[in-house]
């Protein structure tokens, strides 16, 4: 459902979800203003699902407004509560002056499937009660157009290569791109934002740093690979936690995408139209479902690799995982990861490493 403030305000209960955090925040602010309230208004209350019960949400939203046309209650982390603790009848019973906004998030810290199921349960509950659900999900395929449009609104233009790089560095997130544009617009010396402006100012996502690390391994640039590794590991807690939680899964993801890209090249097909080859690809990650800029990066590197090299690289990753778990010789966690970088670089670019 497309987001429209006038249409949204026709409902008494609204669910908002999605990975675009900035767009979610903007939607909530627009709803509050559209309801005739301001930031610190008496008839506006912010609650959290992990510290309040649904009965409190309903009680607050059902209160007759004092000096405003509507009583607005925003509940963040609403999925921390149990859907069974709130009924559709209680939502339908809210007065016309009520506006209950439930921010629905998937719980990635625990069981991801369970978190997603709770989110769907809340969405079903809201719609059955006559409410509306709006989603602001990540859509990397539309990201470049949205970012370019935002640059124009801010009185600037952006070079095509700079736009490509910015989209890559923020992981296809429009929210993160908008935040980085705040700095880029001020920093850019000319009317057009250049690629060098992006490289100098933008704080890259961890996924991009890992991809950049693998890309420099393919090029045989070990110093740059180690520099990217240092960025990835900096101020992020225990090395082992970062390795198991993010570093190893993302390296594995990139290697599997490269493997799929190499299969496409060997079969003489393009990754956006792989034909029957798609049946051999996993659901996640799947080269056919990633954004164009990610696919282009994968194919550029895949051209310089063989299936044998990629298979060996995956073996190195498995061995490093085992060492960190105490199933192999390892001096320290950082030593194991740096050794992995050298092993991957030697395998992915044996001529230069």
VEXNUPA-17995 format. One record per residue (C-alpha): z, x, y; residue in one letter. Coordinates in pm, 1 decimal. Layout:
<milos>
{z->Z&x->X&y->Y&residuo->A};
...
</milos>
This chain:
<milos>
{z->0.0&x->0.0&y->0.0&residuo->X};
{z->-99.9&x->139.3&y->342.0&residuo->X};
{z->187.7&x->176.4&y->584.9&residuo->X};
{z->191.1&x->-59.8&y->881.8&residuo->X};
{z->500.6&x->-105.3&y->1096.6&residuo->X};
{z->431.4&x->-472.5&y->1186.8&residuo->X};
{z->367.1&x->-562.2&y->820.8&residuo->X};
{z->666.3&x->-362.8&y->699.3&residuo->X};
{z->897.3&x->-537.1&y->944.8&residuo->X};
{z->804.7&x->-874.4&y->792.3&residuo->X};
{z->1024.1&x->-780.4&y->495.4&residuo->X};
{z->1402.6&x->-763.8&y->461.7&residuo->X};
{z->1408.7&x->-479.2&y->210.1&residuo->X};
{z->1174.6&x->-180.3&y->202.7&residuo->X};
{z->1140.5&x->108.8&y->-41.1&residuo->X};
{z->1004.5&x->441.7&y->82.3&residuo->X};
{z->919.3&x->734.0&y->-144.2&residuo->X};
{z->692.9&x->1037.4&y->-173.0&residuo->X};
{z->680.1&x->1413.7&y->-150.6&residuo->X};
{z->568.4&x->1425.6&y->213.3&residuo->X};
{z->915.4&x->1453.1&y->367.1&residuo->X};
{z->797.8&x->1468.5&y->727.1&residuo->X};
{z->590.1&x->1152.5&y->688.2&residuo->X};
{z->887.1&x->977.6&y->524.0&residuo->X};
{z->1112.5&x->1072.3&y->816.8&residuo->X};
{z->851.2&x->954.2&y->1065.9&residuo->X};
{z->813.5&x->622.6&y->883.5&residuo->X};
{z->1189.3&x->562.5&y->894.5&residuo->X};
{z->1204.5&x->648.3&y->1266.7&residuo->X};
{z->911.5&x->415.3&y->1339.4&residuo->X};
{z->1079.4&x->134.1&y->1144.7&residuo->X};
{z->1401.2&x->176.9&y->1342.1&residuo->X};
{z->1215.2&x->173.3&y->1675.1&residuo->X};
{z->998.0&x->-117.6&y->1561.5&residuo->X};
{z->1311.7&x->-316.1&y->1480.6&residuo->X};
{z->1426.0&x->-269.6&y->1841.0&residuo->X};
{z->1695.4&x->-9.0&y->1772.6&residuo->X};
{z->1757.3&x->346.6&y->1885.9&residuo->X};
{z->1900.9&x->653.8&y->1711.7&residuo->X};
{z->2272.3&x->587.5&y->1771.9&residuo->X};
{z->2256.4&x->209.8&y->1797.2&residuo->X};
{z->2560.6&x->8.7&y->1688.8&residuo->X};
{z->2347.8&x->-201.3&y->1452.3&residuo->X};
{z->2201.0&x->101.9&y->1272.6&residuo->X};
{z->2383.0&x->254.9&y->975.4&residuo->X};
{z->2288.1&x->546.8&y->752.5&residuo->X};
{z->2428.9&x->557.3&y->397.8&residuo->X};
{z->2371.1&x->773.3&y->91.2&residuo->X};
{z->2325.2&x->658.5&y->-266.2&residuo->X};
{z->2552.2&x->931.8&y->-403.2&residuo->X};
{z->2849.3&x->835.1&y->-185.8&residuo->X};
{z->2819.2&x->457.7&y->-148.2&residuo->X};
{z->2768.0&x->158.9&y->-377.1&residuo->X};
{z->2490.5&x->-105.1&y->-359.6&residuo->X};
{z->2753.9&x->-362.8&y->-270.6&residuo->X};
{z->2822.7&x->-163.0&y->46.6&residuo->X};
{z->2450.0&x->-150.7&y->129.1&residuo->X};
{z->2417.9&x->-525.9&y->95.3&residuo->X};
{z->2739.4&x->-594.3&y->286.0&residuo->X};
{z->2633.4&x->-378.3&y->577.4&residuo->X};
{z->2275.1&x->-510.5&y->587.1&residuo->X};
{z->2401.4&x->-868.8&y->567.3&residuo->X};
{z->2621.6&x->-826.7&y->874.5&residuo->X};
{z->2495.9&x->-1027.6&y->1171.9&residuo->X};
{z->2367.0&x->-784.1&y->1440.3&residuo->X};
{z->2577.9&x->-754.5&y->1754.8&residuo->X};
{z->2342.7&x->-641.7&y->2031.3&residuo->X};
{z->2008.8&x->-608.5&y->1854.8&residuo->X};
{z->1754.7&x->-842.6&y->1693.6&residuo->X};
{z->1806.4&x->-684.9&y->1350.7&residuo->X};
{z->2066.9&x->-497.4&y->1149.6&residuo->X};
{z->1908.2&x->-183.4&y->996.7&residuo->X};
{z->2062.8&x->5.3&y->704.4&residuo->X};
{z->1892.0&x->321.9&y->576.6&residuo->X};
{z->2006.1&x->442.3&y->233.8&residuo->X};
{z->1898.3&x->795.9&y->146.0&residuo->X};
{z->1900.8&x->907.2&y->-218.5&residuo->X};
{z->1913.7&x->543.1&y->-321.7&residuo->X};
{z->1808.9&x->637.8&y->-675.8&residuo->X};
{z->2146.0&x->810.3&y->-721.6&residuo->X};
{z->2281.9&x->460.6&y->-776.5&residuo->X};
{z->2209.1&x->246.5&y->-1082.9&residuo->X};
{z->1939.4&x->-20.5&y->-1049.8&residuo->X};
{z->2155.7&x->-250.2&y->-1265.6&residuo->X};
{z->2422.5&x->-248.7&y->-993.4&residuo->X};
{z->2198.8&x->-445.0&y->-758.8&residuo->X};
{z->2019.1&x->-772.9&y->-831.7&residuo->X};
{z->1700.6&x->-922.4&y->-701.2&residuo->X};
{z->1888.4&x->-1238.9&y->-604.4&residuo->X};
{z->2125.1&x->-1042.1&y->-381.6&residuo->X};
{z->1826.7&x->-882.7&y->-205.0&residuo->X};
{z->1661.2&x->-1223.3&y->-158.3&residuo->X};
{z->1986.8&x->-1355.6&y->-11.4&residuo->X};
{z->1980.9&x->-1107.5&y->278.1&residuo->X};
{z->1951.9&x->-1282.6&y->618.0&residuo->X};
{z->1630.8&x->-1263.3&y->820.6&residuo->X};
{z->1804.4&x->-1025.3&y->1061.2&residuo->X};
{z->1854.7&x->-767.6&y->782.4&residuo->X};
{z->1638.3&x->-461.8&y->725.4&residuo->X};
{z->1749.2&x->-257.6&y->424.4&residuo->X};
{z->1548.1&x->65.2&y->384.7&residuo->X};
{z->1592.0&x->239.4&y->48.8&residuo->X};
{z->1466.3&x->599.0&y->30.5&residuo->X};
{z->1365.0&x->647.1&y->-333.3&residuo->X};
{z->1354.2&x->1001.0&y->-467.2&residuo->X};
{z->1286.8&x->1135.7&y->-814.4&residuo->X};
{z->1582.5&x->1337.9&y->-942.0&residuo->X};
{z->1425.7&x->1677.3&y->-1016.3&residuo->X};
{z->1762.8&x->1844.8&y->-1070.5&residuo->X};
{z->1826.7&x->1664.4&y->-1394.6&residuo->X};
{z->1607.0&x->1473.3&y->-1634.8&residuo->X};
{z->1284.0&x->1433.8&y->-1439.6&residuo->X};
{z->1159.4&x->1149.1&y->-1659.0&residuo->X};
{z->1486.8&x->963.9&y->-1616.9&residuo->X};
{z->1473.3&x->1012.4&y->-1239.3&residuo->X};
{z->1117.5&x->878.1&y->-1230.7&residuo->X};
{z->1216.5&x->575.5&y->-1441.3&residuo->X};
{z->1501.2&x->489.8&y->-1201.1&residuo->X};
{z->1262.0&x->512.4&y->-908.6&residuo->X};
{z->1018.9&x->272.2&y->-1078.1&residuo->X};
{z->1305.6&x->35.4&y->-1159.3&residuo->X};
{z->1405.1&x->21.3&y->-792.4&residuo->X};
{z->1042.4&x->-31.1&y->-685.8&residuo->X};
{z->1007.9&x->-321.9&y->-929.7&residuo->X};
{z->1337.2&x->-469.0&y->-809.8&residuo->X};
{z->1227.1&x->-450.6&y->-445.1&residuo->X};
{z->885.1&x->-608.3&y->-500.2&residuo->X};
{z->1024.3&x->-888.2&y->-716.5&residuo->X};
{z->1270.6&x->-967.5&y->-436.6&residuo->X};
{z->981.3&x->-1007.5&y->-192.4&residuo->X};
{z->1017.5&x->-662.2&y->-39.0&residuo->X};
{z->759.0&x->-388.4&y->9.2&residuo->X};
{z->728.0&x->-34.7&y->-126.2&residuo->X};
{z->548.4&x->243.9&y->60.0&residuo->X};
{z->467.4&x->584.9&y->-85.0&residuo->X};
{z->392.8&x->906.4&y->102.7&residuo->X};
{z->280.0&x->1126.3&y->-184.5&residuo->X};
{z->126.0&x->1471.6&y->-171.9&residuo->X};
{z->-252.3&x->1448.5&y->-177.8&residuo->X};
{z->-395.4&x->1802.2&y->-148.8&residuo->X};
{z->-750.8&x->1665.7&y->-165.2&residuo->X};
{z->-696.3&x->1485.8&y->167.5&residuo->X};
{z->-469.8&x->1750.7&y->316.6&residuo->X};
{z->-736.9&x->1950.8&y->499.2&residuo->X};
{z->-876.1&x->1644.7&y->678.8&residuo->X};
{z->-525.3&x->1533.9&y->782.9&residuo->X};
{z->-432.3&x->1882.6&y->904.2&residuo->X};
{z->-758.1&x->1921.4&y->1098.3&residuo->X};
{z->-700.6&x->1584.9&y->1263.7&residuo->X};
{z->-345.5&x->1686.0&y->1362.0&residuo->X};
{z->-473.6&x->2013.0&y->1513.4&residuo->X};
{z->-719.1&x->1813.9&y->1726.4&residuo->X};
{z->-439.1&x->1583.4&y->1845.1&residuo->X};
{z->-250.7&x->1891.8&y->1964.0&residuo->X};
{z->-544.9&x->2007.3&y->2176.9&residuo->X};
{z->-666.2&x->2287.1&y->1950.6&residuo->X};
{z->-939.2&x->2355.2&y->1696.2&residuo->X};
{z->-904.1&x->2559.0&y->1377.8&residuo->X};
{z->-1150.4&x->2795.7&y->1209.9&residuo->X};
{z->-1264.2&x->2666.8&y->866.4&residuo->X};
{z->-1127.0&x->2975.4&y->687.6&residuo->X};
{z->-799.5&x->2942.6&y->877.7&residuo->X};
{z->-778.0&x->2577.0&y->771.4&residuo->X};
{z->-842.0&x->2675.4&y->409.1&residuo->X};
{z->-575.9&x->2947.2&y->422.6&residuo->X};
{z->-318.8&x->2723.2&y->593.8&residuo->X};
{z->-370.8&x->2452.5&y->330.7&residuo->X};
{z->-325.3&x->2709.3&y->53.8&residuo->X};
{z->-13.7&x->2866.0&y->206.9&residuo->X};
{z->168.5&x->2531.9&y->245.8&residuo->X};
{z->78.3&x->2424.6&y->-108.1&residuo->X};
{z->-133.1&x->2131.4&y->11.7&residuo->X};
{z->165.2&x->1965.8&y->183.1&residuo->X};
{z->73.4&x->1791.1&y->507.8&residuo->X};
{z->442.3&x->1778.7&y->604.9&residuo->X};
{z->481.4&x->2156.1&y->578.6&residuo->X};
{z->150.5&x->2210.3&y->757.5&residuo->X};
{z->262.9&x->1997.1&y->1053.1&residuo->X};
{z->583.4&x->2200.0&y->1078.8&residuo->X};
{z->387.5&x->2526.2&y->1077.5&residuo->X};
{z->147.2&x->2388.5&y->1338.9&residuo->X};
{z->438.2&x->2366.2&y->1582.5&residuo->X};
{z->446.3&x->2747.3&y->1577.0&residuo->X};
{z->70.8&x->2804.9&y->1546.0&residuo->X};
{z->-17.3&x->2598.6&y->1853.2&residuo->X};
{z->224.9&x->2803.0&y->2063.7&residuo->X};
{z->121.2&x->3137.3&y->1912.0&residuo->X};
{z->-258.9&x->3103.2&y->1920.0&residuo->X};
{z->-396.4&x->3289.9&y->2221.7&residuo->X};
{z->-719.8&x->3088.7&y->2225.4&residuo->X};
{z->-822.4&x->2727.2&y->2184.8&residuo->X};
{z->-912.8&x->2792.1&y->1821.3&residuo->X};
{z->-650.9&x->2886.9&y->1561.2&residuo->X};
{z->-777.9&x->3186.8&y->1366.3&residuo->X};
{z->-716.8&x->3313.9&y->1014.7&residuo->X};
{z->-516.3&x->3605.6&y->1156.5&residuo->X};
{z->-294.1&x->3356.1&y->1344.1&residuo->X};
{z->-218.1&x->3180.5&y->1015.4&residuo->X};
{z->-141.2&x->3505.3&y->831.0&residuo->X};
{z->87.2&x->3621.8&y->1111.9&residuo->X};
{z->288.3&x->3303.5&y->1163.4&residuo->X};
{z->289.0&x->3073.2&y->862.3&residuo->X};
{z->575.6&x->3096.2&y->612.5&residuo->X};
{z->404.9&x->3056.8&y->276.1&residuo->X};
{z->528.4&x->2836.7&y->-6.6&residuo->X};
{z->670.6&x->3014.5&y->-310.5&residuo->X};
{z->379.5&x->2886.8&y->-519.3&residuo->X};
{z->136.0&x->3058.9&y->-282.5&residuo->X};
{z->334.7&x->3384.6&y->-296.3&residuo->X};
{z->319.6&x->3378.9&y->-675.9&residuo->X};
{z->-51.7&x->3303.8&y->-671.8&residuo->X};
{z->-101.3&x->3585.8&y->-422.1&residuo->X};
{z->99.0&x->3816.6&y->-649.6&residuo->X};
{z->-126.1&x->3734.3&y->-946.7&residuo->X};
{z->-437.0&x->3766.4&y->-730.2&residuo->X};
{z->-336.8&x->4117.7&y->-622.1&residuo->X};
{z->-266.4&x->4206.5&y->-986.3&residuo->X};
{z->-626.4&x->4113.6&y->-1068.3&residuo->X};
{z->-734.7&x->4339.5&y->-781.3&residuo->X};
{z->-516.0&x->4622.6&y->-911.7&residuo->X};
{z->-304.6&x->4628.7&y->-594.8&residuo->X};
{z->40.6&x->4689.3&y->-744.2&residuo->X};
{z->214.7&x->4770.4&y->-408.8&residuo->X};
{z->109.0&x->4432.6&y->-268.4&residuo->X};
{z->209.8&x->4261.1&y->-593.9&residuo->X};
{z->558.5&x->4412.2&y->-567.9&residuo->X};
{z->577.6&x->4313.2&y->-200.1&residuo->X};
{z->502.2&x->3951.7&y->-292.3&residuo->X};
{z->761.5&x->3972.1&y->-570.0&residuo->X};
{z->1021.9&x->4090.6&y->-319.7&residuo->X};
{z->942.7&x->3790.7&y->-96.2&residuo->X};
{z->974.5&x->3553.0&y->-392.5&residuo->X};
{z->1311.5&x->3693.4&y->-500.6&residuo->X};
{z->1462.9&x->3746.4&y->-154.5&residuo->X};
{z->1785.3&x->3554.4&y->-79.8&residuo->X};
{z->1736.1&x->3312.7&y->-368.0&residuo->X};
{z->2048.7&x->3373.5&y->-574.7&residuo->X};
{z->2055.2&x->3533.9&y->-917.5&residuo->X};
{z->1731.0&x->3695.3&y->-1031.7&residuo->X};
{z->1756.8&x->3524.3&y->-1370.8&residuo->X};
{z->1792.1&x->3179.3&y->-1212.2&residuo->X};
{z->1482.4&x->3232.5&y->-997.9&residuo->X};
{z->1288.2&x->3374.1&y->-1293.1&residuo->X};
{z->1363.6&x->3087.5&y->-1532.3&residuo->X};
{z->1362.8&x->2812.7&y->-1270.9&residuo->X};
{z->1049.1&x->2894.8&y->-1073.4&residuo->X};
{z->890.0&x->3238.3&y->-1119.5&residuo->X};
{z->805.6&x->3224.3&y->-1490.5&residuo->X};
{z->695.7&x->2855.4&y->-1489.3&residuo->X};
{z->464.3&x->2914.1&y->-1192.6&residuo->X};
{z->317.5&x->3234.2&y->-1338.5&residuo->X};
{z->259.9&x->3047.0&y->-1665.3&residuo->X};
{z->92.3&x->2764.4&y->-1475.0&residuo->X};
{z->-144.5&x->3000.0&y->-1292.8&residuo->X};
{z->-235.0&x->3187.8&y->-1609.4&residuo->X};
{z->-314.7&x->2861.8&y->-1789.1&residuo->X};
{z->-534.8&x->2749.0&y->-1499.0&residuo->X};
{z->-713.9&x->3083.8&y->-1508.4&residuo->X};
{z->-763.6&x->3040.2&y->-1882.2&residuo->X};
{z->-921.8&x->2698.4&y->-1823.8&residuo->X};
{z->-1139.3&x->2844.2&y->-1548.4&residuo->X};
{z->-1261.4&x->3119.8&y->-1779.6&residuo->X};
{z->-1341.8&x->2860.6&y->-2048.8&residuo->X};
{z->-1553.1&x->2670.1&y->-1795.9&residuo->X};
{z->-1742.6&x->2986.2&y->-1701.9&residuo->X};
{z->-1806.6&x->3077.0&y->-2065.4&residuo->X};
{z->-1929.2&x->2724.0&y->-2138.3&residuo->X};
{z->-2157.3&x->2723.9&y->-1833.3&residuo->X};
{z->-1991.7&x->2419.2&y->-1673.2&residuo->X};
{z->-1812.7&x->2363.2&y->-1345.1&residuo->X};
{z->-1437.6&x->2281.1&y->-1342.5&residuo->X};
{z->-1495.2&x->1952.2&y->-1159.7&residuo->X};
{z->-1745.1&x->1846.6&y->-1430.4&residuo->X};
{z->-1636.4&x->2020.3&y->-1751.2&residuo->X};
{z->-1790.0&x->1763.7&y->-1987.2&residuo->X};
{z->-1638.1&x->1753.7&y->-2336.2&residuo->X};
{z->-1446.7&x->2073.6&y->-2261.4&residuo->X};
{z->-1192.3&x->1863.2&y->-2072.6&residuo->X};
{z->-1061.6&x->1734.3&y->-2406.7&residuo->X};
{z->-920.2&x->2081.9&y->-2478.9&residuo->X};
{z->-727.6&x->2098.3&y->-2150.0&residuo->X};
{z->-359.8&x->1994.5&y->-2125.9&residuo->X};
{z->-253.5&x->1714.4&y->-1893.0&residuo->X};
{z->-51.9&x->1961.6&y->-1684.4&residuo->X};
{z->-175.4&x->2187.9&y->-1548.0&residuo->X};
{z->-531.6&x->2061.7&y->-1558.0&residuo->X};
{z->-800.8&x->2234.9&y->-1356.4&residuo->X};
{z->-990.0&x->1908.2&y->-1308.9&residuo->X};
{z->-699.4&x->1740.4&y->-1127.1&residuo->X};
{z->-598.7&x->2013.9&y->-882.1&residuo->X};
{z->-729.0&x->2027.0&y->-525.8&residuo->X};
{z->-1058.2&x->2188.9&y->-427.9&residuo->X};
{z->-895.1&x->2486.7&y->-255.5&residuo->X};
{z->-678.5&x->2560.1&y->-560.9&residuo->X};
{z->-976.8&x->2526.6&y->-793.0&residuo->X};
{z->-1184.9&x->2763.5&y->-578.8&residuo->X};
{z->-907.6&x->3024.8&y->-588.5&residuo->X};
{z->-877.4&x->2991.4&y->-966.5&residuo->X};
{z->-1249.9&x->3033.9&y->-1022.1&residuo->X};
{z->-1272.1&x->3339.0&y->-794.0&residuo->X};
{z->-1013.0&x->3522.6&y->-1002.4&residuo->X};
{z->-1131.6&x->3384.8&y->-1337.5&residuo->X};
{z->-1472.4&x->3549.4&y->-1288.5&residuo->X};
{z->-1307.0&x->3890.8&y->-1314.7&residuo->X};
{z->-1104.0&x->3812.1&y->-1627.4&residuo->X};
{z->-1164.5&x->3761.8&y->-1998.9&residuo->X};
{z->-987.2&x->3526.1&y->-2238.1&residuo->X};
{z->-843.8&x->3831.8&y->-2417.0&residuo->X};
{z->-688.3&x->3961.7&y->-2094.7&residuo->X};
{z->-535.2&x->3624.0&y->-2017.1&residuo->X};
{z->-397.9&x->3594.1&y->-2370.7&residuo->X};
{z->-233.5&x->3935.6&y->-2339.5&residuo->X};
{z->-91.5&x->3841.0&y->-1999.5&residuo->X};
{z->71.2&x->3531.2&y->-2150.3&residuo->X};
{z->221.4&x->3752.9&y->-2422.1&residuo->X};
{z->371.0&x->3981.7&y->-2154.8&residuo->X};
{z->526.2&x->3676.9&y->-1986.9&residuo->X};
{z->678.4&x->3560.5&y->-2317.2&residuo->X};
{z->821.0&x->3907.5&y->-2382.4&residuo->X};
{z->978.8&x->3922.5&y->-2035.4&residuo->X};
{z->1128.6&x->3576.5&y->-2088.7&residuo->X};
{z->1280.5&x->3697.2&y->-2418.2&residuo->X};
{z->1422.8&x->4014.6&y->-2258.7&residuo->X};
{z->1599.8&x->3816.0&y->-1987.0&residuo->X};
{z->1750.9&x->3598.6&y->-2260.2&residuo->X};
{z->1889.0&x->3903.9&y->-2439.3&residuo->X};
{z->1627.3&x->3916.7&y->-2714.3&residuo->X};
{z->1484.4&x->4254.4&y->-2617.1&residuo->X};
{z->1562.7&x->4582.7&y->-2443.4&residuo->X};
{z->1626.9&x->4532.7&y->-2072.1&residuo->X};
{z->1807.9&x->4750.1&y->-1816.4&residuo->X};
{z->1853.8&x->4466.7&y->-1563.5&residuo->X};
{z->1696.9&x->4141.3&y->-1454.8&residuo->X};
{z->1501.2&x->4293.9&y->-1165.8&residuo->X};
{z->1389.2&x->4579.9&y->-1390.3&residuo->X};
{z->1249.9&x->4329.9&y->-1642.4&residuo->X};
{z->1058.7&x->4138.9&y->-1374.5&residuo->X};
{z->917.8&x->4453.5&y->-1211.4&residuo->X};
{z->812.7&x->4573.2&y->-1556.1&residuo->X};
{z->637.4&x->4238.8&y->-1604.4&residuo->X};
{z->443.3&x->4294.6&y->-1280.8&residuo->X};
{z->325.3&x->4637.2&y->-1401.2&residuo->X};
{z->232.8&x->4498.2&y->-1744.0&residuo->X};
{z->38.3&x->4209.1&y->-1594.2&residuo->X};
{z->-140.6&x->4432.9&y->-1344.6&residuo->X};
{z->-236.3&x->4678.5&y->-1620.3&residuo->X};
{z->-369.5&x->4394.0&y->-1833.8&residuo->X};
{z->-545.2&x->4190.3&y->-1564.8&residuo->X};
{z->-707.9&x->4492.6&y->-1401.5&residuo->X};
{z->-699.0&x->4784.6&y->-1648.5&residuo->X};
{z->-945.7&x->4991.2&y->-1440.1&residuo->X};
{z->-738.3&x->5003.4&y->-1120.6&residuo->X};
{z->-379.9&x->4954.0&y->-1241.4&residuo->X};
</milos>
